[in-house]
Each structure stands twice: as structure tokens, then as C-alpha cells.
Amino acid sequence: MGEDGKLYIIREEILSDSLKKTLKVKELLESGKVKTINEAVKQVGISRSAFYKYRDYVFPFSKFSKGKIITLSMVLEHMPGVLSSILDVVADARCNVVTINQSIPSMGVASVTISIDTQYMEMSLENFLEKLSSQNGVRKIEILGE
């Protein structure tokens, strides 16, 4: 964290290799695929010192979203069943809808904002967002906040 303790969300593709590898080491350790930090850093190809330097400063977004209410902004095509398929994914992930707001469709699309309680979610946020994005008629999804 910076001097003022601020947190930022940064897209993975702009992270340095050291930061990406640090995240991979943490993932291997958490999953139990490796037992020691030495095993994990060797497997990933990062030095122990680099891992220790970054480990307390880099986390997957899902670490902070589990068990919280997240708000998603979506642009959906105005077709029958699109919102229903979104709600099916929410239910399959064992999330609960808190609010839904939808604009009147214009030019074949509608803006939808959904707040979702992730307390009982049974998949990572990344997988959840991928499933939502892959639904027919979904043009765009953004996380507005927690």
C-alpha cells in the first residue's frame, strides 16, 4: 500500500511479471498444490526475496469481494431471456440479488445495474464474471463497487 494506505484495482495485463508470479505463488500455497514457499517459488520461477517483497501488497480482487455486496453495471441486448439468463447465473453461483435497476431499452440495448450479495458464492468472482459475460446478449459488464 502507498503511504496513505489506499487500495487500487489494476487490470492483470499491466502487472509486472514479479507481481503476477507472486500471485501465482500465493495461489499454489492456498490451494495446497505445494507445501512450502520454496516449492512454490521454484515452480513459478521467482526468487524468494521478490515473493517476500510483494506478498503483503498484491491480492486477487476476489479476496476482497467474497461475502460482500457488489454492484455490476451491464449493457444487455433487448432480447427475450437475456436478463433471465443473467439471473440464472446469479442463482447457480448461490448469490442473492439485492437490487435490479433497468433503463428503458434504446437502440436495441438496455443498461442494467444489479447489486448482488456474494456471501454464499461458490465460485471465484473472476469465474462468475466470465460466466455472466458469456451469456447471449451481454455486451458489457463492469464492477461499479462493493
C-alpha positions, -999 to 999 in steps of 0.1 A, spaced: 0 0 0 11 36 -5 19 59 23 -17 68 27 -29 31 27 -50 35 -5 -60 4 -24 -64 2 -62 -79 -22 -87 -55 -28 -116 -60 -50 -146 -38 -81 -146 -23 -74 -181 -4 -43 -168 11 -61 -138 49 -68 -138 60 -104 -141 71 -104 -105 37 -93 -93 19 -119 -114 43 -146 -102 38 -135 -66 0 -140 -70 7 -174 -86 28 -185 -56 1 -174 -32 -25 -193 -52 -4 -225 -52 1 -222 -14 -36 -216 -7 -47 -244 -29 -24 -269 -12 -7 -278 -45 26 -271 -29 35 -273 8 63 -247 11 72 -213 -2 104 -228 -16 85 -253 -37 61 -226 -50 88 -200 -59 108 -227 -78 77 -239 -97 67 -203 -107 103 -191 -114 106 -162 -89 131 -155 -62 121 -159 -25 131 -123 -19 108 -110 -47 80 -130 -33 85 -117 3 89 -82 -11 54 -82 -28 33 -108 -9 17 -83 15 9 -58 -12 -8 -78 -40 -41 -98 -38 -67 -111 -62 -98 -90 -63 -119 -120 -52 -102 -119 -18 -120 -86 -11 -153 -93 -27 -163 -126 -11 -191 -122 13 -199 -86 3 -224 -69 -19 -211 -60 -53 -228 -37 -78 -225 -46 -115 -233 -23 -144 -243 -42 -176 -253 -33 -211 -277 -60 -224 -293 -65 -258 -330 -60 -258 -340 -97 -265 -362 -121 -246 -345 -141 -219 -312 -121 -216 -319 -108 -181 -333 -142 -171 -301 -159 -182 -281 -134 -160 -303 -142 -130 -298 -179 -136 -260 -175 -134 -265 -155 -102 -286 -183 -87 -263 -210 -99 -234 -192 -81 -255 -191 -49 -256 -154 -49 -286 -133 -39 -299 -103 -59 -303 -72 -36 -315 -47 -63 -321 -46 -100 -325 -13 -120 -331 -14 -157 -333 15 -181 -358 16 -210 -342 0 -240 -328 23 -266 -312 14 -299 -316 -23 -291 -298 -22 -257 -307 -16 -221 -285 -6 -191 -290 -28 -161 -275 -23 -126 -276 -53 -103 -264 -54 -67 -255 -89 -56 -248 -104 -22 -218 -128 -26 -219 -142 10 -226 -178 -2 -209 -176 -36 -195 -209 -46 -171 -198 -73 -144 -171 -77 -156 -136 -87 -135 -139 -119 -153 -171 -129 -186 -155 -120 -179 -125 -142 -167 -147 -171 -200 -167 -169 -220 -136 -169 -201 -121 -199 -205 -153 -219 -243 -152 -218 -260 -145 -251 -269 -108 -253 -244 -94 -228 -224 -66 -244 -206 -52 -214 -201 -58 -177 -183 -35 -152 -180 -37 -114 -192 -4 -101 -184 -10 -64 -187 -30 -33 
